[in-house]
Amino acid sequence: MKLAADLLAFQGRLGYRFQQPELLVQAVTHASLSSVTRPDNQRLEFLGDRVLGLAMAEALLAADMSAAEGQLAPRFNALVRKEACADVARAIGLGEVLKLGRSEMMSGGRRKEALLGDAMEAVIAAVYLDAGFEAARDLVLRLWGPRIGAVEADARDPKTALQEWAQARGQTPPVYSALGREGPDHQPVFTVEVRLASGETETAKAGTKRVAEQAAAKALLARMEGRNG
């Protein structure tokens, strides 16, 4: 099977040449364009998530031999969450080669966080099936390398961290409210507010409600921790 010019160029950006090119084609094919003769990337995404997880767990253990599980877990979550996968996908131009159905393409699918993250995991699985775990691990370490070294020592999910902060002070969990949505359907911007039982609030905007909630929680936690020294 011969790859189209765009996928040949993507192989160069990925830094990996497929022995079975059909695996790469499947990895970049979204369900909106799948058919009997053109399988989509959902099964590969399922596998890639596990391959990424194992490669990242090994990398974190090797990077900090003295870290306890309580330190490693939040770092791991920060590096394998969908947003991190989507960031890596954007860095190598994965969105440019996604094979999408017309409706998904018209709605800005090439820029969607979930589609990019899923496709990145599918590409990892494709490399794993093409050449084994060592090749997939090498790919992950190369693409995630700077992120692994820079992950915060305390990389707790901001929402979890804010909830723990509130509960440690006898407060009920923070409440998140959607304040609005702007922009076109293919590129929405959500505004979210987080409120503590003690009355403090913070708002944030992002392309998804989840990311907006995370940003609002992070901002409020930083303000409260700063106030309390």
Backbone hydrogen bonds in HBPLUS format (Angstrom, degrees):
<---DONOR---> <-ACCEPTOR-->    atom                        ^
c    i                          cat <-CA-CA->   ^        H-A-AA   ^      H-
h    n   atom  resd res      DA  || num        DHA   H-A  angle D-A-AA Bond
n    s   type  num  typ     dist DA aas  dist angle  dist       angle   num
A0007-LEU N   A0004-ALA O   3.10 MM   3  5.47 122.6  2.45 105.8 119.3     1
A0008-LEU N   A0004-ALA O   2.98 MM   4  6.28 150.8  2.06 153.7 163.1     2
A0009-ALA N   A0005-ALA O   3.00 MM   4  6.22 157.2  2.05 147.7 153.0     3
A0010-PHE N   A0006-ASP O   2.99 MM   4  6.20 144.3  2.12 133.5 143.9     4
A0011-GLN N   A0007-LEU O   2.90 MM   4  6.13 151.1  1.99 143.7 150.2     5
A0012-GLY N   A0008-LEU O   3.35 MM   4  6.70 146.5  2.47 138.1 145.9     6
A0012-GLY N   A0009-ALA O   3.13 MM   3  5.18 121.8  2.48  94.1 108.2     7
A0013-ARG N   A0009-ALA O   3.16 MM   4  6.60 151.4  2.25 144.2 151.5     8
A0013-ARG N   A0010-PHE O   3.00 MM   3  4.99 111.8  2.48  94.9 111.2     9
A0014-LEU N   A0010-PHE O   2.76 MM   4  6.00 152.1  1.83 154.5 163.6    10
A0015-GLY N   A0011-GLN O   2.85 MM   4  5.96 136.9  2.03 139.6 150.6    11
A0016-TYR N   A0011-GLN O   3.31 MM   5  5.66 150.7  2.40 149.3 154.3    12
A0023-LEU N   A0020-GLN O   2.96 MM   3  5.89 159.7  2.00 130.9 135.3    13
A0024-LEU N   A0021-PRO O   3.00 MM   3  5.36 124.8  2.31 106.2 119.5    14
A0025-VAL N   A0021-PRO O   3.14 MM   4  6.55 159.1  2.18 152.6 158.7    15
A0026-GLN N   A0022-GLU O   3.00 MM   4  6.19 158.4  2.05 143.5 148.8    16
A0027-ALA N   A0023-LEU O   2.96 MM   4  6.12 152.9  2.03 141.5 149.4    17
A0028-VAL N   A0024-LEU O   3.16 MM   4  6.42 138.7  2.34 147.6 156.1    18
A0029-THR N   A0026-GLN O   3.15 MM   3  5.14 164.8  2.18 106.7 111.2    19
A0099-LYS N   A0028-VAL O   2.68 MM  71  5.83 174.6  1.69 160.0 159.8    20
A0041-ASN N   A0029-THR O   2.90 MM  12  5.66 132.7  2.13 174.8 170.3    21
A0030-HIS N   A0099-LYS O   2.95 MM  69  5.96 168.2  1.97 156.3 159.9    22
A0033-LEU N   A0030-HIS O   2.97 MM   3  5.77 168.8  1.99 125.1 128.9    23
A0034-SER N   A0031-ALA O   3.30 MM   3  4.94 157.9  2.35  96.1 102.6    24
A0035-SER N   A0038-ARG O   2.85 MM   3  4.79 154.2  1.91 124.2 130.9    25
A0045-GLU N   A0041-ASN O   2.84 MM   4  6.00 151.0  1.92 150.0 158.6    26
A0046-PHE N   A0042-GLN O   3.12 MM   4  6.39 152.3  2.20 144.4 150.6    27
A0047-LEU N   A0043-ARG O   3.16 MM   4  6.50 158.5  2.21 146.7 151.5    28
A0048-GLY N   A0044-LEU O   2.71 MM   4  5.86 165.9  1.73 157.1 162.0    29
A0049-ASP N   A0045-GLU O   3.05 MM   4  6.10 149.3  2.15 144.6 150.3    30
A0050-ARG N   A0047-LEU O   3.02 MM   3  5.40 124.6  2.33 105.5 118.7    31
A0051-VAL N   A0047-LEU O   3.04 MM   4  6.39 157.2  2.09 152.5 159.7    32
A0052-LEU N   A0048-GLY O   2.84 MM   4  5.91 168.1  1.85 152.1 155.5    33
A0053-GLY N   A0049-ASP O   3.07 MM   4  6.15 153.3  2.14 134.4 142.1    34
A0054-LEU N   A0050-ARG O   3.04 MM   4  6.29 160.6  2.08 149.6 153.0    35
A0055-ALA N   A0051-VAL O   3.00 MM   4  6.19 170.2  2.01 155.0 158.0    36
A0056-MET N   A0052-LEU O   2.87 MM   4  5.97 158.8  1.91 152.3 158.4    37
A0057-ALA N   A0053-GLY O   2.91 MM   4  6.03 156.3  1.97 146.0 152.8    38
A0058-GLU N   A0054-LEU O   3.05 MM   4  6.23 165.4  2.07 152.5 155.6    39
A0059-ALA N   A0055-ALA O   3.06 MM   4  6.23 157.3  2.11 141.4 148.0    40
A0060-LEU N   A0056-MET O   2.92 MM   4  6.12 159.4  1.96 153.0 157.3    41
A0061-LEU N   A0057-ALA O   3.09 MM   4  6.25 158.9  2.13 148.1 153.7    42
A0062-ALA N   A0058-GLU O   3.01 MM   4  6.24 157.8  2.06 149.5 155.6    43
A0063-ALA N   A0059-ALA O   2.92 MM   4  6.04 143.2  2.05 141.6 152.1    44
A0064-ASP N   A0060-LEU O   3.21 MM   4  6.32 142.0  2.36 144.3 150.8    45
A0067-ALA N   A0064-ASP O   3.37 MM   3  5.59 162.5  2.40 108.0 112.9    46
A0071-GLN N   A0068-ALA O   2.93 MM   3  5.34 143.8  2.07 109.3 119.9    47
A0072-LEU N   A0068-ALA O   2.96 MM   4  6.28 157.9  2.01 154.4 161.6    48
A0073-ALA N   A0069-GLU O   2.93 MM   4  5.91 168.9  1.94 158.1 159.0    49
A0076-PHE N   A0072-LEU O   2.83 MM   4  6.04 161.5  1.87 160.2 166.0    50
A0077-ASN N   A0073-ALA O   2.94 MM   4  6.20 165.3  1.96 155.6 159.0    51
A0078-ALA N   A0074-PRO O   3.02 MM   4  6.14 152.5  2.10 141.2 148.2    52
A0079-LEU N   A0075-ARG O   3.15 MM   4  6.39 141.5  2.30 144.1 153.6    53
A0079-LEU N   A0076-PHE O   3.08 MM   3  5.28 128.3  2.35 100.4 113.8    54
A0080-VAL N   A0076-PHE O   3.06 MM   4  6.28 141.6  2.21 154.6 165.0    55
A0081-ARG N   A0077-ASN O   3.12 MM   4  5.76 132.6  2.36 142.3 148.6    56
A0084-ALA N   A0081-ARG O   2.99 MM   3  5.52 123.9  2.32 111.6 124.9    57
A0085-CYS N   A0081-ARG O   3.17 MM   4  6.57 159.5  2.21 153.9 160.1    58
A0086-ALA N   A0082-LYS O   2.89 MM   4  6.11 156.4  1.95 150.0 156.8    59
A0087-ASP N   A0083-GLU O   2.93 MM   4  6.16 149.3  2.03 142.8 151.0    60
A0088-VAL N   A0084-ALA O   3.10 MM   4  6.40 159.4  2.14 150.5 154.7    61
A0089-ALA N   A0085-CYS O   2.91 MM   4  6.17 156.8  1.97 146.3 153.6    62
A0090-ARG N   A0086-ALA O   2.89 MM   4  6.15 155.2  1.95 149.5 155.2    63
A0091-ALA N   A0087-ASP O   3.05 MM   4  6.29 150.8  2.14 143.0 151.1    64
A0092-ILE N   A0088-VAL O   3.25 MM   4  6.60 136.8  2.45 146.5 156.3    65
A0092-ILE N   A0089-ALA O   3.30 MM   3  5.48 136.9  2.49  98.7 109.3    66
A0094-LEU N   A0089-ALA O   2.94 MM   5  5.11 170.6  1.95 152.6 150.4    67
A0093-GLY N   A0090-ARG O   3.16 MM   3  5.00 164.7  2.19 102.8 107.1    68
A0096-GLU N   A0093-GLY O   3.25 MM   3  5.61 141.9  2.41 105.3 114.5    69
A0097-VAL N   A0094-LEU O   3.05 MM   3  5.67 153.1  2.13 117.2 124.3    70
A0105-MET N   A0101-GLY O   2.91 MM   4  6.09 153.8  1.98 155.1 163.6    71
A0106-MET N   A0102-ARG O   2.86 MM   4  6.06 157.8  1.91 153.0 158.8    72
A0107-SER N   A0103-SER O   3.11 MM   4  6.27 135.5  2.32 137.1 148.0    73
A0109-GLY N   A0104-GLU O   2.90 MM   5  5.20 145.5  2.01 156.4 158.6    74
A0108-GLY N   A0105-MET O   3.20 MM   3  5.41 158.3  2.25 111.1 111.9    75
A0111-ARG N   A0108-GLY O   3.02 MM   3  5.77 161.1  2.05 123.7 129.4    76
A0112-LYS N   A0109-GLY O   3.19 MM   3  5.11 156.0  2.25 101.7 108.9    77
A0116-LEU N   A0112-LYS O   3.01 MM   4  6.18 165.2  2.03 158.1 162.5    78
A0117-GLY N   A0113-GLU O   2.91 MM   4  6.05 165.9  1.93 153.4 157.8    79
A0118-ASP N   A0114-ALA O   2.92 MM   4  6.02 165.5  1.94 150.4 154.6    80
A0119-ALA N   A0115-LEU O   2.96 MM   4  6.04 160.4  2.00 144.1 150.1    81
A0120-MET N   A0116-LEU O   2.92 MM   4  6.11 150.6  2.01 147.5 155.5    82
A0121-GLU N   A0117-GLY O   3.15 MM   4  6.42 159.2  2.20 148.1 152.7    83
A0122-ALA N   A0118-ASP O   2.93 MM   4  6.21 149.6  2.02 145.0 154.5    84
A0123-VAL N   A0119-ALA O   2.89 MM   4  6.15 149.5  1.98 147.2 154.4    85
A0124-ILE N   A0120-MET O   3.12 MM   4  6.43 155.5  2.18 146.2 152.3    86
A0125-ALA N   A0121-GLU O   3.04 MM   4  6.36 155.5  2.11 146.2 152.6    87
A0126-ALA N   A0122-ALA O   2.88 MM   4  6.14 149.5  1.97 144.5 153.5    88
A0127-VAL N   A0123-VAL O   2.99 MM   4  6.33 155.4  2.06 150.9 156.1    89
A0128-TYR N   A0124-ILE O   2.99 MM   4  6.27 156.3  2.05 145.6 152.7    90
A0129-LEU N   A0125-ALA O   2.87 MM   4  6.16 160.6  1.91 155.2 159.1    91
A0130-ASP N   A0126-ALA O   2.92 MM   4  5.99 140.5  2.08 138.9 150.4    92
A0131-ALA N   A0127-VAL O   2.87 MM   4  5.98 154.1  1.94 153.8 158.4    93
A0132-GLY N   A0128-TYR O   2.69 MM   4  4.46 143.7  1.82 127.8 133.4    94
A0136-ALA N   A0132-GLY O   3.24 MM   4  6.55 160.1  2.28 148.3 154.2    95
A0137-ARG N   A0133-PHE O   2.74 MM   4  5.92 162.2  1.77 159.8 164.8    96
A0138-ASP N   A0134-GLU O   2.91 MM   4  6.09 158.5  1.96 145.8 151.7    97
A0139-LEU N   A0135-ALA O   3.03 MM   4  6.25 153.2  2.10 143.6 150.6    98
A0140-VAL N   A0136-ALA O   2.97 MM   4  6.27 163.2  2.00 151.8 155.6    99
A0141-LEU N   A0137-ARG O   2.90 MM   4  6.11 170.4  1.91 158.5 160.7   100
A0142-ARG N   A0138-ASP O   3.01 MM   4  6.11 149.9  2.10 141.9 150.0   101
A0143-LEU N   A0139-LEU O   2.91 MM   4  6.11 168.0  1.92 157.6 160.7   102
A0144-TRP N   A0140-VAL O   2.79 MM   4  5.69 159.8  1.83 153.8 159.8   103
A0145-GLY N   A0141-LEU O   2.86 MM   4  5.04 116.7  2.27 122.7 134.1   104
A0147-ARG N   A0144-TRP O   2.78 MM   3  5.30 120.7  2.13 120.7 137.4   105
A0148-ILE N   A0144-TRP O   2.98 MM   4  6.15 149.2  2.08 152.4 160.2   106
A0148-ILE N   A0145-GLY O   3.12 MM   3  5.30 122.9  2.46 101.3 115.2   107
A0149-GLY N   A0145-GLY O   3.29 MM   4  6.64 159.6  2.34 156.0 160.4   108
A0150-ALA N   A0146-PRO O   3.06 MM   4  6.16 137.0  2.25 137.7 149.3   109
A0151-VAL N   A0147-ARG O   2.93 MM   4  5.80 117.8  2.33 143.1 153.7   110
A0160-THR N   A0157-ASP O   3.03 MM   3  5.29 115.3  2.47 105.7 121.1   111
A0161-ALA N   A0157-ASP O   2.87 MM   4  6.12 162.1  1.91 160.0 166.1   112
A0162-LEU N   A0158-PRO O   2.91 MM   4  6.05 158.0  1.96 147.9 153.1   113
A0163-GLN N   A0159-LYS O   3.01 MM   4  6.18 158.7  2.06 144.0 150.1   114
A0164-GLU N   A0160-THR O   2.93 MM   4  6.16 160.1  1.97 151.6 156.9   115
A0165-TRP N   A0161-ALA O   2.97 MM   4  6.15 152.6  2.04 142.8 150.7   116
A0166-ALA N   A0162-LEU O   2.93 MM   4  6.19 160.2  1.97 151.4 155.9   117
A0167-GLN N   A0163-GLN O   2.90 MM   4  6.09 168.2  1.91 154.6 157.9   118
A0168-ALA N   A0164-GLU O   2.97 MM   4  6.00 148.8  2.07 142.8 150.7   119
A0169-ARG N   A0166-ALA O   3.00 MM   3  5.31 147.8  2.11 104.8 114.9   120
A0171-GLN N   A0166-ALA O   2.94 MM   5  5.07 160.0  1.98 144.3 138.8   121
A0170-GLY N   A0167-GLN O   3.06 MM   3  4.96 160.3  2.10 110.0 109.0   122
A0175-VAL N   A0195-ARG O   2.97 MM  20  5.26 165.2  2.00 148.3 152.0   123
A0195-ARG N   A0175-VAL O   2.87 MM  20  5.26 151.4  1.95 145.2 154.8   124
A0177-SER N   A0193-GLU O   2.80 MM  16  5.18 159.1  1.85 152.3 158.9   125
A0193-GLU N   A0177-SER O   2.79 MM  16  5.18 165.1  1.81 154.8 159.9   126
A0179-LEU N   A0191-THR O   2.74 MM  12  5.33 155.7  1.80 146.7 153.5   127
A0191-THR N   A0180-GLY O   2.93 MM  11  5.20 165.0  1.95 145.6 145.5   128
A0182-GLU N   A0189-VAL O   2.81 MM   7  5.08 160.1  1.85 145.0 151.9   129
A0189-VAL N   A0182-GLU O   2.89 MM   7  5.08 150.3  1.98 138.3 139.9   130
A0187-GLN N   A0184-PRO O   3.05 MM   3  5.37 151.8  2.13 108.5 117.3   131
A0190-PHE N   A0206-ALA O   2.74 MM  16  5.49 164.1  1.77 172.1 167.2   132
A0206-ALA N   A0190-PHE O   3.04 MM  16  5.49 145.8  2.16 142.4 153.1   133
A0192-VAL N   A0204-ALA O   2.96 MM  12  5.61 164.9  1.98 163.7 167.9   134
A0204-ALA N   A0192-VAL O   3.01 MM  12  5.61 145.5  2.13 150.7 161.2   135
A0194-VAL N   A0202-GLU O   2.93 MM   8  5.57 161.6  1.96 162.9 168.9   136
A0202-GLU N   A0194-VAL O   3.09 MM   8  5.57 141.0  2.25 148.1 157.2   137
A0196-LEU N   A0200-GLU O   2.92 MM   4  5.43 164.9  1.94 160.8 165.9   138
A0199-GLY N   A0196-LEU O   2.89 MM   3  5.32 162.8  1.92 115.3 119.7   139
A0212-ALA N   A0208-THR O   3.05 MM   4  6.25 157.9  2.10 148.8 155.4   140
A0213-GLU N   A0209-LYS O   2.84 MM   4  6.06 156.1  1.89 152.5 158.8   141
A0214-GLN N   A0210-ARG O   2.98 MM   4  6.25 158.2  2.03 147.5 153.4   142
A0215-ALA N   A0211-VAL O   2.94 MM   4  6.15 159.6  1.98 148.1 153.3   143
A0216-ALA N   A0212-ALA O   2.93 MM   4  6.11 158.7  1.97 149.3 155.0   144
A0217-ALA N   A0213-GLU O   2.90 MM   4  6.07 163.3  1.93 151.1 155.9   145
A0218-LYS N   A0214-GLN O   2.91 MM   4  6.09 159.5  1.96 149.1 154.9   146
A0219-ALA N   A0215-ALA O   3.02 MM   4  6.19 160.1  2.06 145.8 150.8   147
A0220-LEU N   A0216-ALA O   2.96 MM   4  6.16 162.2  1.99 151.3 156.1   148
A0221-LEU N   A0217-ALA O   2.88 MM   4  5.98 162.8  1.91 151.3 156.5   149
A0222-ALA N   A0218-LYS O   3.02 MM   4  6.13 160.4  2.06 145.1 150.5   150
A0223-ARG N   A0219-ALA O   3.07 MM   4  6.29 153.8  2.15 142.4 149.5   151
A0224-MET N   A0220-LEU O   2.89 MM   4  6.13 162.4  1.92 153.2 157.8   152
A0225-GLU N   A0221-LEU O   2.85 MM   4  5.96 165.1  1.87 154.7 159.0   153
A0226-GLY N   A0222-ALA O   2.98 MM   4  5.97 147.1  2.09 136.3 145.7   154
A0227-ARG N   A0223-ARG O   3.00 MM   4  6.18 149.7  2.09 142.2 150.1   155
A0228-ASN N   A0224-MET O   3.02 MM   4  6.23 143.1  2.16 140.8 150.6   156
A0229-GLY N   A0226-GLY O   3.25 MM   3  5.12 161.0  2.29 102.0 104.2   157
